[in-house]
Amino acid sequence: MLTSPQNSPMNINVANPANPSPSLPWMPPDQARPINLNKFLIFPFIDGIISQMFSNNQIFAAPLAGVTDRPFRRMVRLFSPDAPLVTEMISCHSLVGAHKNCLRNFDNYAIEGNVGAQIFGADVNLMADAARILQDAGAKWIDINMGCPVPKVATRAGAGAHLMRDHRLAGQIMNAVVHAVQIPVSIKTRLGWDDEHRDWRDLINVAADCGVKFAALHGRTRAQLYLGHAELPDVSDCPIPIIANGDIKTAGDLVLPEKLGFSGAMIGRALMGRPWLISQMHGGNAPDNIGEIVLQHLEYALEYYGEKTAVPMFRKHAAWYSAGMKNSSDFRIKVNQIESADALKVAIRDFWSII
Ligand SMILES: Cc1cc2nc3c(=O)[nH]c(=O)nc-3n(C[C@H](O)[C@H](O)[C@H](O)COP(=O)(O)O)c2cc1C
């Protein structure tokens, strides 16, 4: 649920749900109705922290490298205090080596609430060590990346989507990680490597045997990358809860996964420029002061990265927040030339007419 303005570090005004904000064209009014999430989510086989986590909020924020960093997660939290959020993928090598240039290696998840930390790698021992470090840093669960198609990860490092081709190694990693930590372990994977190898069900069975608590399934193969539409299979007979992922953008998009036996949904790209979307899909209101929200996000980014890094990094967020609005391309061009935080704040205030 949306944080109340009193509890929120910023004053977020909310629009009347009966009259959705005109700045939210992606949410047709007929799809803005909340669905019956109690019916959607039945967890007969899970226990402890997981069931509590899901009963509070069953729509996850997906891991998005370069997007779901600490400042972005803080933004999602403003609207969805209990939503399960997943970090950007973190390399087990950089984490165990405590690489100083990678700020996220030092995040304190204990203050972030319901956050799962995603690791990637192909080294069994390093993956277990990385999971321990993240558990100590306060992560509520560990997610293992078994779907990233990027060649640097899946081909050269033998990690991510490569693990869909090597279930033996995948099993060794899952086993080691499950035994290394006391918190739950999940995996995030795809339908398979390509059309000839749609063997996600086998990998889910291996995961269940290893003690993995749940899995997120992106309805594409590795070969599809992000092309075409995600197609979700029937998962009703899977031994662990499966979270639906791929092209889910509105509350209406939750209906099919529910019918197919999924236990929750995970939202990725639709969150870009809309950190309130999960709250909205749970029936919350859409904000009508987007400019204030953009300024708050910028403040969090400045606090985390410092001005030199935050200002260029924020350009993509400014573009997503303004997408589809009048004069947004002029705004993007302007923002792309700005180097200082003060100038960026002025541009944001001008664009959203904040006095
Ligand atoms: C920019 C970007 C970064 C991503 N980074 C990760 C990542 O770090 N770990 C991961 O498991 N998936 C990653 N993904 C995949 C998404 O989590 C998700 O599976 C995919 O975008 C499909 O969901 P969507 O249609 O809701 O976006 C990334 C996708 C994008 C577009």
The ligand as an SDF file (V2000), in Angstrom:
LIG
                    3D

 31 33  0  0  0  0  0  0  0  0999 V2000
   17.8820   -3.0870  -18.3000 C   0  0  0  0  0  0  0  0  0  0  0  0
   17.6030   -4.4770  -17.8220 C   0  0  0  0  0  0  0  0  0  0  0  0
   18.3850   -5.0100  -16.8230 C   0  0  0  0  0  0  0  0  0  0  0  0
   18.1360   -6.3040  -16.3490 C   0  0  0  0  0  0  0  0  0  0  0  0
   18.9060   -6.7890  -15.3430 N   0  0  0  0  0  0  0  0  0  0  0  0
   18.6250   -8.0240  -14.8240 C   0  0  0  0  0  0  0  0  0  0  0  0
   19.3720   -8.5250  -13.7210 C   0  0  0  0  0  0  0  0  0  0  0  0
   20.2640   -7.8780  -13.1740 O   0  0  0  0  0  0  0  0  0  0  0  0
   19.0550   -9.7770  -13.2780 N   0  0  0  0  0  0  0  0  0  0  0  0
   18.0440  -10.5310  -13.8490 C   0  0  0  0  0  0  0  0  0  0  0  0
   17.7880  -11.6540  -13.4020 O   0  0  0  0  0  0  0  0  0  0  0  0
   17.3260  -10.0620  -14.8720 N   0  0  0  0  0  0  0  0  0  0  0  0
   17.5820   -8.8340  -15.3630 C   0  0  0  0  0  0  0  0  0  0  0  0
   16.8080   -8.3260  -16.3750 N   0  0  0  0  0  0  0  0  0  0  0  0
   15.6350   -9.0940  -16.8150 C   0  0  0  0  0  0  0  0  0  0  0  0
   14.3880   -8.5970  -16.0500 C   0  0  0  0  0  0  0  0  0  0  0  0
   14.5150   -8.8450  -14.6620 O   0  0  0  0  0  0  0  0  0  0  0  0
   13.0930   -9.2850  -16.5550 C   0  0  0  0  0  0  0  0  0  0  0  0
   13.2510  -10.6690  -16.4300 O   0  0  0  0  0  0  0  0  0  0  0  0
   12.8000   -8.9290  -18.0010 C   0  0  0  0  0  0  0  0  0  0  0  0
   12.9720   -7.5600  -18.2580 O   0  0  0  0  0  0  0  0  0  0  0  0
   11.3640   -9.3330  -18.3540 C   0  0  0  0  0  0  0  0  0  0  0  0
   10.4420   -8.7130  -17.4840 O   0  0  0  0  0  0  0  0  0  0  0  0
    9.6590   -7.3640  -17.8900 P   0  0  0  0  0  0  0  0  0  0  0  0
    8.9650   -7.6210  -19.2020 O   0  0  0  0  0  0  0  0  0  0  0  0
    8.6840   -7.1280  -16.7610 O   0  0  0  0  0  0  0  0  0  0  0  0
   10.6640   -6.2870  -18.0290 O   0  0  0  0  0  0  0  0  0  0  0  0
   17.0710   -7.0760  -16.8980 C   0  0  0  0  0  0  0  0  0  0  0  0
   16.3070   -6.5350  -17.9200 C   0  0  0  0  0  0  0  0  0  0  0  0
   16.5500   -5.2550  -18.3890 C   0  0  0  0  0  0  0  0  0  0  0  0
   15.6750   -4.6930  -19.4790 C   0  0  0  0  0  0  0  0  0  0  0  0
  1  2  1  0
  2  3  1  0
  2 30  2  0
  3  4  2  0
  4  5  1  0
  4 28  1  0
  5  6  2  0
  6  7  1  0
  6 13  1  0
  7  8  2  0
  7  9  1  0
  9 10  1  0
 10 11  2  0
 10 12  1  0
 12 13  2  0
 13 14  1  0
 14 15  1  0
 14 28  1  0
 15 16  1  0
 16 17  1  0
 16 18  1  0
 18 19  1  0
 18 20  1  0
 20 21  1  0
 20 22  1  0
 22 23  1  0
 23 24  1  0
 24 25  2  0
 24 26  1  0
 24 27  1  0
 28 29  2  0
 29 30  1  0
 30 31  1  0
M  END
$$$$
